[in-house]
Amino acid sequence: MAKKRPQTKAAAKPQVTDGEIPVVGAREPCPCGSGRRYKACHGRAAAHAVTELVQRPFEGLPGEGDWVALRELVPAATVALTLKDGLPEDVPSLTLATVLPMAWPALRREDGSVMLALQNDTPSGDLSRDLADTLQRALTTKPGNAVPPRRAPADGPRLQDLIDADAPFEPVVHSGFEFWIPESVETTSAEVTASLERANAAAIPTAKLSGVEAAYWCETPEKNHLRWVMPHTEERLLDALARLHAAGASTLGEGTRLVGSFRAHGLVVPVWDLPSGMGAEECEKPAAEFAERLAKALATDSPLTGEERRARSGLTNRQVTLS
C-alpha cells in the first residue's frame, strides 16, 4: 500500500479567507496560507502600494506650516478638525493630537469622540494618505478602543480629501499630556498612567507665537530657540534670508542669532538661538518686525552680491532634512 504523502504547507488551511491580508514580517509565512513567505506572496503588492515619497504631504490643508510644526517640533498640542462632510452623528468631536498614549495611531473614546495622532511612524511614503486611512477607521471604531496601525490602500483618500480646507486650523499647545485623559475619567489604566508620566518628563516647554504664522518658541537647559516653519519656496526663501543675514538684519534682537535651517515635509524651517532669559512673549515683537523685513527681501529680484552669496552658502551648509 502506498504511503500517504505528508500534507505540504501550501495545502495548509488558510489563516485568512477573506478581507484584507495583514502586514507581517517579510520572511514570515504569508497569512493567506499559501505556504510562501510574505515577501514572495501578498507582500509583493503591499511593497508597491505606496512607496514614492510625497515631499509636501500637508500641502493644500489649512495651516500647512502648523501641521509640519506639530509633526516635527511640538511635544504636546491639539487641534479641533472639521471634515468636509461633517462628523457622523455618533462622533461628537474630532481632535488632532501630536501623540497619544502607547503610541496609538488613533483613539475612539468612550463618549464616541475621536483623537488622531500625528507623530506616529507610517508605513508608506504618503503621510497624508496614511493619516486619512487611520482617521476613517477611527470614525467607525467601537467606542473605548484604540485604532491599530496598518498599511493604507494605495487608492485610498488623503487628508486633503477629508478635511474642510475653509475651516480654521488653530493649534493649542499644552504643557503636558493631560489632554489624553478626559475630565470625566477619575481613574485610568496603569499603562496609560505610566505612559503619561514618561511623556510629561520628556516634553520640552514650547509655545506658539500669536503674531506670526507657524513660529514656535522652546526652552532648553542651555538656551532657548525659535523655530519658524515658512511657506515660501526654498530657493526664494534662502535668497531672502541671505540678504538679511549679510545686512546684519537676520537676528531677533540682542543676543539672538539665526543659526541655520532644516527642511521638513517640503518646507524650510529657520532656527534662531535665543538667550535663556528670552521667553515666548519677548519674541513676539522682534518676530513681527523680522516678518516685515523678510517680506521686503522676498520681493527683491536683484542678483545676490558676493557677500550675500557667501551668507547663503553658510546658511545652506547648516541645513539638514528631517523628512
C-alpha positions in Angstrom: 0.0 0.0 0.0 1.3 3.4 -1.0 2.4 5.7 1.8 0.2 8.7 2.4 2.1 11.8 1.4 2.5 14.4 4.1 0.5 17.5 3.7 2.5 20.4 2.3 2.5 23.9 3.7 0.8 25.1 0.5 -2.2 22.8 1.3 -2.5 24.1 4.8 -5.7 25.7 5.8 -5.6 29.4 5.1 -5.3 31.7 8.1 -7.2 34.5 6.3 -10.0 33.6 4.0 -11.3 37.0 3.1 -10.9 40.6 3.7 -7.5 42.4 3.9 -4.3 40.5 4.3 -2.5 41.9 7.4 1.2 43.0 7.1 3.7 40.6 8.8 7.5 40.2 8.6 8.9 39.8 5.1 10.3 36.3 5.9 7.3 35.1 7.9 4.7 32.8 6.3 2.0 34.7 4.4 -1.2 35.0 6.4 -3.2 33.8 3.4 -2.0 30.3 4.0 -0.2 29.8 0.7 2.9 28.4 2.4 5.1 31.0 0.8 6.9 33.8 2.6 5.0 37.0 2.9 7.5 38.9 0.7 7.0 36.4 -2.2 3.2 36.4 -1.9 0.9 39.2 -0.8 3.9 41.2 0.3 4.7 41.9 -3.3 1.6 44.0 -3.8 2.0 45.6 -0.4 5.6 46.7 -1.1 4.5 48.5 -4.3 1.3 50.0 -2.8 2.5 53.5 -1.9 6.3 53.8 -1.9 7.0 57.1 -3.6 7.7 59.8 -1.0 5.3 62.7 -1.1 7.5 65.8 -0.4 4.7 68.0 0.9 2.1 65.7 2.4 0.2 68.6 4.1 0.1 70.9 1.0 -3.4 72.3 0.5 -4.5 71.8 4.1 -5.3 74.9 6.2 -2.3 75.7 8.4 0.3 73.7 6.4 3.1 75.2 8.5 1.4 74.3 11.7 0.9 70.7 10.5 4.6 70.5 9.9 5.4 72.0 13.3 3.1 69.7 15.2 4.5 66.7 13.4 8.2 67.6 14.0 8.6 70.3 16.7 5.9 70.4 19.2 5.7 67.8 22.0 2.1 68.3 23.2 -0.6 70.0 21.2 -4.2 69.5 20.0 -6.3 70.9 17.2 -10.0 70.6 16.5 -10.6 69.2 13.0 -13.5 69.8 10.7 -14.4 67.3 8.0 -15.9 68.3 4.6 -18.9 66.1 5.0 -19.2 66.7 8.8 -18.9 64.1 11.6 -21.1 61.1 11.9 -23.9 61.6 14.4 -22.3 59.3 17.0 -18.9 61.2 16.9 -19.3 64.3 19.0 -15.8 65.7 18.2 -12.6 65.1 16.2 -9.2 66.2 17.6 -5.8 66.0 16.1 -3.1 65.4 18.7 0.7 65.3 18.5 0.9 61.9 20.2 -1.4 59.5 22.0 -0.7 57.1 24.9 1.1 53.9 24.0 1.8 55.4 20.5 -1.7 54.6 19.3 -2.4 55.9 15.8 -5.9 57.0 16.9 -8.4 56.5 19.7 -12.2 56.3 19.9 -13.1 57.4 23.4 -15.9 56.0 25.4 -18.1 59.1 24.6 -17.5 58.4 20.8 -15.1 61.3 20.3 -12.0 60.6 18.1 -8.4 61.6 18.6 -5.9 61.2 15.7 -2.2 61.1 16.4 0.2 63.0 14.1 3.7 61.9 15.2 3.4 58.2 14.7 5.6 56.3 12.2 3.6 55.5 9.0 4.3 52.6 6.6 4.2 54.4 3.2 5.7 57.5 1.6 2.5 59.4 1.8 1.9 60.6 5.3 -1.4 62.3 4.3 -2.9 59.0 2.9 -1.8 57.0 6.0 -3.4 59.5 8.4 -6.6 59.7 6.3 -6.9 55.9 6.5 -6.4 55.9 10.2 -8.9 58.7 10.6 -11.6 56.9 8.6 -11.1 53.7 10.6 -11.3 55.7 13.8 -14.7 57.1 12.9 -16.2 53.6 12.8 -14.2 52.0 15.6 -16.2 50.9 18.6 -16.0 53.5 21.4 -13.4 52.7 24.1 -10.9 51.3 21.6 -7.6 52.3 20.0 -7.1 52.0 16.3 -4.3 49.6 15.3 -1.7 50.6 12.6 -2.0 49.1 9.1 -0.8 49.9 5.5 -3.2 52.3 3.8 -4.7 51.2 0.5 -2.9 52.8 -2.5 -6.1 54.2 -3.8 -7.4 55.5 -0.5 -8.3 59.1 0.2 -5.8 61.7 1.6 -6.4 64.2 4.3 -7.0 66.8 1.6 -10.0 64.8 0.5 -11.5 64.7 4.0 -10.5 67.9 5.9 -12.5 71.1 5.3 -10.0 73.5 3.7 -12.0 76.5 4.7 -12.2 75.6 8.4 -9.7 77.3 10.8 -6.7 75.3 12.0 -5.9 76.6 15.5 -3.3 74.6 17.5 -3.5 74.6 21.3 -0.1 74.0 22.8 -0.1 72.2 26.2 2.5 72.0 28.9 1.9 68.3 29.3 -0.2 65.4 28.0 -3.1 65.5 30.5 -5.4 66.0 27.5 -5.1 62.3 27.0 -7.5 61.7 29.9 -11.0 63.3 29.8 -12.0 65.3 32.8 -14.9 62.9 33.4 -12.5 60.0 33.9 -11.4 59.6 37.6 -9.1 56.7 37.1 -7.2 55.2 34.2 -5.1 52.2 33.4 -1.6 51.7 34.9 -0.2 51.6 31.3 -1.7 54.9 30.3 -0.6 56.5 33.6 3.0 55.3 33.1 2.9 56.5 29.5 1.7 59.9 30.6 4.4 60.2 33.2 7.1 59.3 30.7 5.8 61.7 28.1 5.5 64.6 30.5 9.0 64.1 31.7 10.4 64.2 28.2 8.3 67.2 27.0 10.3 70.4 26.2 8.5 73.6 27.2 7.0 75.0 23.9 4.8 77.9 23.0 3.3 79.2 19.8 3.8 82.8 18.8 0.5 84.6 18.2 1.7 87.4 15.9 3.2 85.4 13.1 2.3 82.1 11.4 3.8 78.7 12.5 6.5 80.1 14.7 7.3 78.1 17.9 9.5 79.0 20.9 11.0 76.3 23.0 13.1 76.2 26.2 16.2 74.1 26.7 18.6 74.0 29.6 21.4 76.0 27.8 19.5 78.3 25.5 16.1 78.9 24.1 15.2 78.6 20.4 12.6 79.9 17.9 11.8 77.6 15.0 9.6 79.1 12.3 8.0 77.0 9.6 7.8 79.1 6.4 5.6 78.5 3.4 7.9 80.2 0.7 9.7 78.2 -1.9 13.2 77.1 -0.7 15.3 79.0 -3.2 13.4 82.2 -2.8 13.5 82.0 1.0 17.2 81.2 1.2 18.0 84.2 -1.1 15.9 86.4 1.2 17.5 85.1 4.4 20.9 85.6 2.8 20.2 89.2 2.0 19.1 89.9 5.6 22.0 87.9 7.1 24.6 89.8 5.0 23.0 93.1 6.1 23.1 92.1 9.7 19.3 92.1 9.8 18.6 88.4 10.4 18.6 88.4 14.2 15.6 88.8 16.6 17.4 91.3 18.8 20.4 91.4 21.1 21.9 88.0 22.0 19.9 86.2 19.2 21.3 84.5 16.1 20.0 82.9 13.0 21.9 79.6 13.2 20.6 77.8 10.1 17.5 75.9 9.0 16.2 72.5 8.2 13.7 71.0 5.8 10.6 69.2 7.0 7.9 67.9 4.7 8.8 70.1 1.9 9.1 73.4 3.9 12.1 75.3 5.2 12.3 75.9 9.0 14.8 78.7 10.0 16.1 78.4 13.6 17.3 81.1 15.9 19.3 80.7 19.1 17.9 82.9 21.9 19.2 83.9 25.3 17.9 81.7 28.1 16.0 84.6 29.6 14.1 85.4 26.4 10.6 83.9 26.6 7.9 83.5 24.0 6.3 86.8 24.8 9.6 88.6 24.3 9.8 87.1 20.8 6.5 88.5 19.6 7.6 92.0 18.7 11.0 91.1 17.1 9.4 88.3 15.2 6.8 90.6 13.7 9.5 93.1 12.8 11.5 90.3 11.2 8.5 89.2 9.2 8.3 92.8 7.7 12.0 92.7 6.8 11.6 89.3 5.3 8.7 90.3 3.1 10.8 93.1 1.6 13.7 90.8 1.0 11.4 88.3 -0.7 10.1 91.0 -3.0 13.7 91.8 -4.2 14.7 90.3 -7.5 18.2 91.6 -8.0 21.1 89.1 -8.1 22.8 88.3 -4.8 26.0 90.2 -4.1 29.2 88.4 -3.3 28.6 88.9 0.4 25.1 87.7 0.1 26.2 84.6 -1.8 28.6 83.8 1.0 25.9 84.3 3.5 23.6 82.0 1.5 26.3 79.3 1.3 26.7 79.4 5.1 23.0 79.0 5.7 22.8 76.2 3.1 25.8 74.3 4.7 24.0 74.3 8.0 20.8 73.0 6.5 19.5 69.5 7.2 16.5 67.5 6.1 14.2 65.8 8.7 11.7 64.3 6.3 
